[in-house]
Amino acid sequence: MLEIWGRRNASNVMPVMWAVGELGIEYVRHDVGGSFGGLDTPAFLALNPNGTIPVIEDDGFVLWESNTIVRFLCRRHGHGTLRPESDQACAVADQWMEWFKSTAYRPYIDLFWAIIRTEPARRDRQRIAALTETLNGALGRLEGRLAESDYLAGDTFTMADIPYGPLLYRYFTLDIERPRLPKLAEWYERLSGRPAFQDHVMLPFGTDPEAWLRLERQGAAGGVGR
Ligand SMILES: N[C@@H](CCC(=O)N[C@@H](CS)C(=O)NCC(=O)O)C(=O)O
């Protein structure tokens, strides 16, 4: 059975869990990282010398790096569905997964930390505004792509869309300035209607570090959909 290490509210664990949910894979998940700790033990470091989550073990085969795990699971269980069949469509899906990490992830995660994971009295408004602008600029580029097709790699939902799920859920939930990006909003509607998204991505995160930690200890209090 597939084993997964990582607290379920971690930004890099959620895409893996969403993929697992979409693909209907049976799994056992271990709560490690964040307030659960456990990333600096010899046993965990033997799995992932970086001491980060997510990590999976599949029949003795160990893998880390969230997008690599998503690709591996889609190749094995979702060829022709989540993993596009043609080389070109698959390359486009890869391109958007890479772009997520190279361009969208940093402003998104820095913004999330600057708001939710920082005490309200210590929040830096200028930095929050600058990060919001950078993130909005990146998402504006997605708007152009989504004017061409319903999903990033074409007309159907694929692995390309998966890394963006946690980002979009938090983006549309945070109290920030958002420009009008109608195609992005429609895409988010389509993604957030998926049961596996509701189970694994729509995890409440509270409004400050204390609420964040309380929800984390409660297993992020379940998805909103079920
Ligand atoms: N590039 C890696 C980043 C892994 C990473 O930084 N994971 C974070 C959680 S999102 C982590 O392990 N943080 C330490 C912790 O949760 O205690 C990936 O995509 O998997």
The ligand as an ORCA input file, in Angstrom:
! r2SCAN-3c Opt
* xyz 0 1
  N      10.195     21.323     -3.212
  C       9.656     20.509     -2.154
  C       9.429     21.391     -0.937
  C       9.120     20.573      0.303
  C       8.850     21.479      1.493
  O       9.477     22.540      1.642
  N       7.908     21.031      2.328
  C       7.555     21.796      3.509
  C       6.047     21.710      3.782
  S       5.111     22.491      2.491
  C       8.225     21.217      4.732
  O       8.673     20.092      4.734
  N       8.246     22.016      5.809
  C       8.695     21.596      7.101
  C       7.551     21.217      8.001
  O       6.398     21.048      7.531
  O       7.811     21.046      9.184
  C       8.361     19.825     -2.637
  O       7.708     20.370     -3.543
  O       8.027     18.748     -2.144
*
